Structure formats: structure tokens, C-alpha cells
């Protein structure tokens, strides 16, 4: 999912380089900013899930733990 957000952002960047019509630029900038926010939120959610999984399985996945 994160790769899709990055690809969309790159596409919007490329469109913005090619156009000079304000009626096109404004919505494309909005869509580009939305993709940036989505990318950030997906990254945050992924980190939260990973942190939660790590905390529940601390001893099973911690190579420094010697029980």
C-alpha cells in the first residue's frame, strides 16, 4: 500500500511539471498532498502494529534474552 502512495505522488509531481493551467494545478496539488498524508498515516499505523506485536512477543523475538 505504501508503494502505491509513493507512485501516485510521483505521478502527480510529473503532471505538475508538465502543466501550467491553474485549474489543473490546484486539484493535482491537493491530490499530491493527500497522498503524502496517506503515506505518513500508513507508516504510523505500520509502526504501531509492529510495536504492539514486538511488545507481546518480547521474549520470543528478542535475541538478547537468554531464559
ABEGO torsion letter per residue (X at the ends): XAAAAAAAAAAAAAAAAABABAAAAAAAAAAAAAAAAAAAAAAAAAAAAAAAAAAAAAAAABAABBX
